[in-house]
């Protein structure tokens, strides 16, 4: 393909899907070092993931639709990876060469890897030496905020072992209006198991402190947990996306269901245990694969035992007394 100067990219709606595509920005900059990349984020969460990304010249939010339309003649390449019909129609208005990418769910490969290989093939680029990772850029203000929060919670970062729990998932958050069994979902390890694991960990080493992460919809889930585990630190609905990326760097281990926060954690080198039931870890699990990222999968997620998780923890981090 001839040299390109200005590119507009429409990103996906969900946090995880946006992270999956961040490596494309870096790939384009390697192939076309002088390219200017502008990006359209469909949601506030997607915008937060991409904010401060050094490969992006200008980041737009879809709600500012007229501002985006005014630029439709400014680009020589328009890439749509949003999987959104309304965005596809908008991108068609751009007077540029178009690339429309849709995830092929029949391929048993990680979604991030599929898109990376698709664009590498399109641009005839050899991925052999390309670094596979998600790109997210917390700022000093995010680390400062996290340090302040941890200090207010009387957490001794140097002498305590901090383990993060993300007990919810996207599907569980959507069930918040249901009156019965509202804390149960096929993609979420049972609340009672997280409580039981915490008890076992703190009996094993009293220096362990649990840090809860989550969204506003998971507030009641966190409150239920803290009633049984009062030494835990509840930071549910207290961090932005970039705050969360900063917070994770203070943890020794992160235990999570299949959710967007898992993918944020993958942008760091943290030890991780990812719990899978209903979803396919090949397609949406931790990426790229690493010995520090352990996947525990059973068709029924509740069948993953507390002891199985505990044994993985003991093998991967130093939590001995």
N, C-alpha and C positions, 0 to 999 in steps of 0.2 A: 504494500500500500504506500502511496506517495506520502511525503512528509505532511504532518498536520500541525496546525498552529493553535486552534481554539476548539475545545471539546465541551459539550454539555452532557451531563450524565444524570439520569433520573434513578434515584435509589429506591430500595424497597420500603415498605411501611413498617415492618416489625424490627425491633432492636437487633435480634440475632441475625436476621437476614441481611441487615445493613452491615453488621460486622463481617459477615461472610464475604462481602464484596469490597471491603476496604483494601485488600491486596491489589485489586485491579487498578486503583489510583497509583500505587507505587509502580506497578508493572508498566503503565502508560508512561510514567516519567522516566523509566529506564529505557524504554524503546524510543520515545520521543522526548529527549531531555529539555527541549525548549517549549514544550506544549503548555498552554494555559488550560487548566481544568476547572470548570464551574460545575456545581452539583446542586440538584434539586432534592431536598429531603421532603418526604411525604408527611411526616409526623414530627411532633416535638421531640420524641424519643430518638428518632433517626437523626434529627438535627443535632441533638446532644452528643451522639456517638461520633459525628463527623466534625464537630466544632473544634477548632484549633488544628485541624489536620494540615500539615505543611504542604501537602501536594495539591490542596484546593486553593484556587485563587479567590473564588467567591462562592458562598454557600447560601442558597435560597430555600425558603420554606414555601411549600406548595400554596399555602393560604394567600401568598402575595402573587397571585396568578397573573395579574395584569402586568406587573413588573417583569415577570418571566417572558410573557408574550412579546413585550417590547424588544426583546433581545433575539427574536427568532431568526434574524438575518445575520447574526454575529458569529456564527459557528460553521466550521466545515466538517464536523462530525458530531452526530447526536446518538448517544447510547442509552437505550431504555432497558434497565434491568429491574424495573419496579414491579412487574407482574400486575399492573393496574390498568384497567381499560381506559379510565379517564386520562391517565398520564400518557398512555400510548396515543390517544387522540391528540393530546397537546404536542407531543414530540413530532407527530406527523406534520405539524405546521412549520417546523423548522426547515429552512432552506439549506439542508446539509445532507451528507450521506448518512444513512440510518443503519444502526445495528440494533436489532431487537433480540434480547436474550430471554428465554423462558427455561426454567429448570426442568430437565427431563427426569421425572420421578421414577422412570423405569430403570435408570442406571443405578446400580447399587454402589454408590460412591458418595463421599461427603459432598454436600451441597457447595461448600466453598471450593473444593477441589474441582468440581465439575465446571464451575464458571471460570476458574483460573485456566483450566485446560482449554476451554472453548475460546477464550480470548487470545491465549498464547498461540493456538493454532491459526486463528484468524489473522494475527499480526506476524505469523511465521517466526515465533520467538521460542528458543530452547529454554525450558524451565529447569534444566539440570542444576544450575547454580543459584536459582531463585530462592530466596528465603520465604518459606511459607509461615505466615503469622498474620494475626489480626493487628490492625493499627488503631490505637486509641491514645489520646494525648491529654491526660490530666495535667492541670497547671499548678503552679506553686500555691495559688489560692485554695485549690482543692485539698492539697496536703495539709495546709495550715488549718483549714476547717476540720479535717479529720483529727488532727492532733489535738485541737481544742476540745472536740467532742470526747475523745478518749480520756483526756485529762479531767474533764468534768465528771466523767464516770469513774474516776479514781482507778484507772487501769495503768498498771506498771508494764509498759511495753517491753522493757528490757528483761524483766524477771518472770513475767507470766507467759504462758503458752496460749496464744490466741487462736482459736479454731472457729471459723465461720460456718454458719448453717444457713442455707436458703431452703426453707421448708415448703414454699409454695410453688406454683407453676401458673402459666398463663390460663390454663383451663380452670384451675381451682379458683383463681381470682374472679373469673366470670361467673362462678356459681354462688357469689356472695349473697344473693337474694334468696337462696333456697333455705328452707327452714329445717330440713332434716339432713343429717350427715353432711353438713356444709364443709367440713374439713377433710373430706375424703375425695380422692380423684385417682384414676388409673395411672397418672403420671407422677403422683406424689407419694413418697414414702410416708407411712402413717405417722401422725403426730406422736402417738404413744411410743413409737420406735425412737424418734429423735429424743424424747424425754428419757427413755431407758438408756440410750447410748450416752447421754450426758451424765447420768448417774454413775454409769460404769467408768467413764473417763475420769470423773472427779474423784471417785474412790481410788482409782489407780494413781492419780497424780493431782494433788490439790491445787497445783499452780495453773491448771487448765481453766480458762475462761471461755465461754461460748459467746460469740457475737452473732446476733441475728440480723439478716438483711431481708429486704422485701419491699413490696409496694403498699400503697395505702389500702388496697383491697385485702391485704393479708394482715392487717393490724390486729384483728381479733384472734387470728391464729397465733401471733406472737404473744398476745396477752395470756392465752391459754397455756402456752409453753412456759412463760415466766412464772405463773402461779406454782408450777411444779418444780421449776429450776430458778429460784430467785437470785442466784449469783450470776446469772446470765445477763448480758448487756443487749438490750433491745434497740436496734437502730433501724427498725422497719419504718419506712416512709420518712427517713431523716437524712437521706443522701440523694444527690443528683447522680446522673450516670457517671460523670467524671469524678465526683466525690467517691463513688463506689469503686471505681478503678484505683483511686488513691488508697482507699481503705484496705483493699485486698492485699496491697503490698506490705501491710503490717501483720498479716496473718501467717501462721505456720502451715495451715491446712484449711481447705475449703471443701465442705461437703454439701452437695447440691443436687436437686432434681434437674430434669431436662428443662431448662428455662433460659431466658435471655441473660441472666446474671452469670450463669455458667460460662457463656461465651465471653463475657467481659473478663472473667477470671482467666480465660485462656490467653488473653493478651499479656498476661504476666507469666512469671516462671513458678508460680505457687504450686505446691502439692495439692492435688485435687482427687476427690472421690465423687464420681458422677453416678447417680442412681437412676437406672432406666427400667421401665416396665413396658408401657404401651408403645412408645415410640422406638424408632430404629436408630441405635447408636452409630451405625455406620454412616447414616445420612446426616444426622444432626448432633453427634457426640462431640467430645472435646477435639479440637483441631489446632495444630497438627498433632498426630499421635506422639506421645512422649511417655517414658517410663514413670514420670512423676504424675501422670494423669491416668488414674485407674477407673475403669468402667465396671460397675457391678450391674449385671442385667439378669432379670428373670421375667418371664411373660406376665406374671402377676407381681408387681413391685413390692407388695406387702410380704412376699415370700423371701425377700432378702432379709436375713436375720441380723439382729443387733450384733451378735458375736462375729459374723462375717465382716461387717464393717469395722468392728473393733480390731480384728486381726490384721486387716489391711492397714489401718492406722499405725499399729505397732510396728509393722514391717517398713513403713515409709517415712516416718518421722520419729525423732527422739522425744518421747513423752515419758520416759522412765523417771522415777522419783530422783 
